[in-house]
């Protein structure tokens, strides 16, 4: 039987991935930090806080109960959940949200910690390690630069790791990387977008269940990259990710700047 670990199984993407794997017959364990109720039914819940700096202890808590994991998914959205949406720029603001160097470094460190955890787990996995990034790493989103910093750190490090020629020979794990755009979820209701803009985002975004289906299928394939986010259904037929992802981040930055309530 397949034994799968989903890190961040209480979030929109992680819960959908865990449910998808469970529906396919896998025995699934899912981690949560504070929202245990968000872990889908039928998934064994494990408490894990990725902000914990004791990485060896954290990795030890994620050991497969029997043998090795068939697959591990990193879907934790910790940096996004800690964004202070009230500090994002609003319509008419002269400047964006100020971000201190300490805040930027903290989020970048979090992103690299995720990669370290994945690296430490590689001997405990016989199948793919799937890391979910973000299109925010490839563009500018005013007020969300710390979030972009965390995913930018993951983006650069995971590409270097994927290029390591000995990764499959020395260890059973295969690295898979996905950088989605807009995924529909409750987090968008906290941003404070103009109602019309929020409706647009939700209309263009991808349902978590749809993304999870693509991600699980992709994890079992031989591909090393997939884009499954904003406008994925048709626009990626003509635009490569190198163009689409910065465009997605730019568009989100414009929508964030249009939020009502700022100086006029």
N, C-alpha and C positions, 0 to 999 in steps of 0.2 A: 504493500500500500504506500502511496505517496504521502510523505510527511512534509508539510509546508509551514514556514514561519513567515508571518506578515508583521513587519514592524510599523506601527502606526495604524493598527486595525480599527481604531475608534474614529478615525477621520473619514471623510467622504470617499476618498480614493481607496484607502486601505480597507475599509469595510466592504466596499464593492469587490475588491480583489479577493479578500478572504471568503466572501460569500460565493464568488465565482469558482474558486478552487474547491470549496466544500461541495458545491453542487456537482462538480465533476468527479466526486468520489474521493478526494484527498482528505486526509486527517490534518486539520489546520489548527495552528496555535497563533494567537494574535496578541500583540502588546498594546498597552494603553498607558498613559501617564496619569490622567485624572478622570477621564470619562469612560469608566468601565462599561456603562450601559450602551456605549456606542459600538462595542464589539458585537458582531452578528451572532445570533443564536446558532448553536452547533459548533462554535469556534471556542477553543480553550483559551481563556483570557490570562495573560501574564502581565504583571505590573513591571514597567521598565521606564526609566526616565533618561532620555538621551542627553539631557544636560548634565548628567552625572559624570564627573571627571575621572572617576575610577573605572577606566575602560576595561581592564582585566576582569574585575568583579562583574561588570555589566555583561561582558561576553560570556562569562561562566554561567550566568543566569539564563542565557539563551541557548544553552546546549540542548540538542535534541534528546528527548527521553529515551529513544530507542534508535541506535545507529546514528546515521547522519541525515541532515535535511535533504529532501529532494529538490527544494528550491527555497530561496529566501528573497522576500520583497521588502525594499526600504521605501515605505510610503509616508513616513512621519513628516508632518508639516509643522513642526515646532516653531521655526522662525516666523512663519506667517501668522500663527496663532498668537504670537507675542507682539505683533505690530500694534502700535498705539494709533488707531485710525483717526483719533481726534487731532493728531498732529499733522496729518496729511494736508497739503495745500488745498484751498478752496477757490472758487471762482473769484477773480479779482485780486488774489494775493500777489504781491510784488515779487516774492521770492518763495522758493520751495522750503520744505521742512528741514531745519538744521539738524545735522546728524554729527554726533561727536565721534572722534577717532576711537574712543573706547567702545561705543556702541557698534561701530562698524567692525572692529576687531573681534568683538564678542560673537557676532553672528557668523563671521568668516570662520572663527574657531569652531563654532558649532557644526558648520558644514564639513570641515575637515575631520571633526570627531566622528561624524557619521561614516566617513570613508575609512577611518581607522577601525571602527567597529566591523565594517564589512570586510576589511582586510584580515582582521583577526579571526573572523568566522570562516574564512575560505577553506580551512581544513575540516570544517564540520559540515560541509555542503558537497553533495555529489553532483548536483545539477547547477542551474543558473543562479547567480546573485543579480537581482534586478534592482536597479537604483533609479528612482523617479526624481528627476530634476525639475526645472522650470524654464519656460521661455523668457522669464524675467532676467535670467543671467545673460541674455544676449541683447538687451536694450536698456533704455532709460525709463524709469518709472518714478517721477518726482515724489519724494516722501517715503519711498519704499526701497531706498538704496541699501539698507541693512539686509533686507530680505534678498535683494539681488546679490549682495556680497556673499551671503551664505551659499546660495545656489551657484554663484560664480566660482567659489572655492571648490565645490563639488564637481562642477563642470570641468574645470581644468585638471583636477586630480584624477577623476575617473577616466578621462581620455588618456592620460599618461599610463594609468594602470592597465587599461584595455590594450595598450600598445606593447605591454611587457611580453616578450616572446615566450617566457617560461611559465606563464600563469596556468596554462592548461596541463602542462606536462608534470609540474611539481605538485599541483593541487587539482582536486576534482572539479572545482568551481569554474564556471564560465561567466563572464561579466556581460550584462546587458544594461543598456542605458536608454531611458526615455525622457524626453524633455517636452511635456505637454504645455499647451497654452491655457485657455480658460476652461476649467472644469466646473460645472455647476455644483454649488454646495452652499450651506448656510453661511459661510464666511462672507459672501457678497452682501448679505443683508446688513452686515455690520459696518460696511464701508461708508454708507451715507451718500451713495450716488443719487443723482436726480432720478426720479421714478422712470422717466423715459429711457435714461441711460442704463438703469438697472435692467429694464425689460429687454434692451438691446443685448446686453451682456449675457443674460440668461437664454436669449434666443440663439445667439451665436455659439455659446459654450457647448461643450460636450457633456452628456449625461455620465455620471461616474460609472454606471453599469456598462455603458457602451465602451468607455475607455478601458475598464477592467477586462472586458472580453478581448479587446485588441491586445492588451498588455499580457494577459495569460497566454494567448496564442503566440504572441511574439516571443515570450520567454522560452517557449518550446521550439522556436525556430533557430536558424543559424545566423540570423541577422544581428548586428551589433548596435543598431540605432533605429528608433521609430519616432515619428512625430504624430501625435494623436490628440490634438487639441483644437484650438480655434479654427473654424472654417475648414476643418480637416476633410469634410465630406466632398468638397469640390475644389477649393483653392490650391491645395497641395498638388493637384494634377499639373499645374502650370508654374507654381513658385516653389523653389527648393527651400529647405529649412533655413539656409543662410540668409535668405531674404525675408521669409515669412515670420521668423521669430523676432527679429528686431522690429518688424512692422507691428506685430502683436503687442510687444511691450510699449511701443510708441503710442499706439491707439489707446492702450489702457492708461498711459500717462495723461493723455488728453482728456479722457473721461474722468479721471481722478481730479484733474485741475478744474473741471466743470462743476464740481460738487457745490451745491448752494450753501449760502451762509457765510461766505467770506467777505472781505472788504469790497466795496463797490467803487 
